[in-house]
Amino acid sequence: MLQVVFSDSERGALKLATHCSCINSEDGPIGFIFGEGETTPEEQERAMAKLKAQWEEEKRRARPVGGSPGDVLCPSYGLDMGPLSGPNVDKARFNLLTAWLGGDFPLPDSTPEDYAQQRDQMWEQRQQDRLRLLETAENGEAVRIWYSPAAPWSLCGFYEVCWLLRSFDCPVTALELPQWMPREDGTVQSCLSWGELVPGDWAAFLPLEREIPKSVRRAIAMEWAGLRKENAPLRAVVNGRLVSVGEDFYDPFIRAHIPNGVFRVAQLIGEVLGRERLGIGDWCLAKRIKAMLDQGELITVSKGDGFYRDEVRRAS
């Protein structure tokens, strides 16, 4: 059985989850960084004890998902952004991946060559995974999809896979990430994507697996075909539905969290991501903040070590 996810973090977590390999205190030395003078030895000891207890609890409840790590695929990245169709769509999405990985907002210690190598590896892996997915489906082998309805990039990935498999007779199942996940200790966990779960927790959700029959795949494929035809700059989840939106769709969420006075770009991005839980990445917000600066809605006060560390303020 192939298992499909839609981000590198999910791919890595599910690879570990197949045989239930989790981080724990027996995996080797763990380093802690405490600011000088900010914590007492007693506080540091309590912090380490708390983390060790957390590891032991994760290890206790861990269960394997099963399957092989080599059967975990990630056939798409960031389909909520950029073009989906057109004569030069592959080139456009390749350029989008370049910008996303650092072409637009490079990190201080990275070079264009670093980003190019990472981009080429991701692009090649994507091509290989898509080809393998289609070959497996053609052979009638089973496919399991893990997706989140709250994350536009994940829901787009789910739609696209249903579109790719619309005519095949292979068994297809899916696990939709629930909004609320009760824990054994009586608490509730809420995640935007499967990648936020520790590997040992994935198997607890296997009872949610459901079949996606060919008729449903075709219905979803029709919706995806419509989104491909609209070919909007962005796709977002609105009232539980995936819809095409303009590039400025997230601007009101950004404006709602612009503080008074001077602030760093990273501070604003973190506030929007943490408060609104939009299921998008920081790059998408950084692009819109840059647009607000270009349009004069925001003003740069001082340049930092990279765009995210620039200090800005409202224009008035």
Secondary structure, DSSP 8 states (H G I E B T S, - for coil): -EEE-SSHHHHHHHHHHHHT----TTSS-------TTTS-HHHHHHHHHHHHHHHHHHHHH-----S-GGGEE---S-TTBS---STTHHHHHHHHHHIIIIISS--TT--HHHHHHHHHHHHHHHHHHHHHHHHHHHTT--EEEEE-TTSHHHHHHHHHHHHHTTT--S-EEEEE--S-EE-TTS-EE--SSGGGS-GGGGGGGGGG-EE--HHHHHHHHHHHHHHHHH--SEEEEETTEEEEE-TTTTHHHHHTT--SS-EEHHHHHHHHHHHH--S--HHHHHHHHHHHHHTTSEEEEE--SSGGG-EEEE--
